[in-house]
Amino acid sequence: QQISWTPLLVLGYLFYLLLGAMVFQLLEKQAETHFRDQFQLEKLKFLQNYTCLDRQALEQFVQVLMEAWEKGVNPEGNSTNPSNWDFSSSFFFAGTVVTTIGYGNLSPSTVAGQIFCVFYALFGVPLNLAFLNQLGKALNAHLLTLERWVQKPGRAQVQYQFTILAIFLTTGTLLFLVFPPLVFSYVEGWSYGEGFYFTFITLSTIGFGDYVVGTNPNKHYISVYRSLTAIWIVFGLAWLALVFNVGADLMERYLQLKWHKSDLSLAEGDTTKLEDEPEQPRIHIPS
């Protein structure tokens, strides 16, 4: 009888979440406390330097800054900052909606814009999934073509399949995870680690919003910068989705194979035991 591996997968999933919670708490809680204390200290220094202000006025001004940030207005700089709703930025925002990235640094502030966003996502998310599905099929077709090209007589099937997978992973990693952070580091002024972090968080549709391209008011971006980034995101999503699907498929096959081998071992053990035991004579006991 085949043993179901679903309970083990559920337990492993819960354990992974608990492990992540403990590690994040260990790494981030102390830093958060430090930043909070530092911010309170800066507010006290500000009040000491500008005695004409009281704490209530400062708190109100901080609230204004927070509301401006929530509305997508960068408090840094002045009124000449580029608009968040020019065509290039709007195109980028539309891409984050249908791809469900949702950075959170920008959102519609008008009721009409919010209602339109709901219906736009309602039809756009399925459209995006269908588009990514077709894009994935096209990538699979190219992989099959590459597989036929690589396959040679006498070569083991597993060997050339592994070769195709290695080429697919290596090429995609270079195009979508290794080279883009170099561009973002140059344009945005980030470190390579920050650019790589932004790249993966974006393509995985996690989209925290702590790093977003084209939002620094002190930099002058070309008009199509965000639009080109949106196009890169679409193709990167299709590639990373295939990688995640392959990883999930391999994990499921591994679990199923593990339990299947366990079942076979049990069955072989029972068979061996029966074979080792001498056949008992069948004695008929009359009633």
ZIMO-V337201 format. One record per helix or strand of 3 or more residues. SS is the DSSP state (2 for helix, 1 for strand). FROM is the first residue (numbers start at 0). TO is the last residue. If there is no record, write none. Layout:
((SS:FROM:TO) (SS:FROM:TO))
This chain:
((2:5:48) (2:54:69) (2:86:97) (2:110:149) (2:156:187) (2:191:202) (2:224:275))
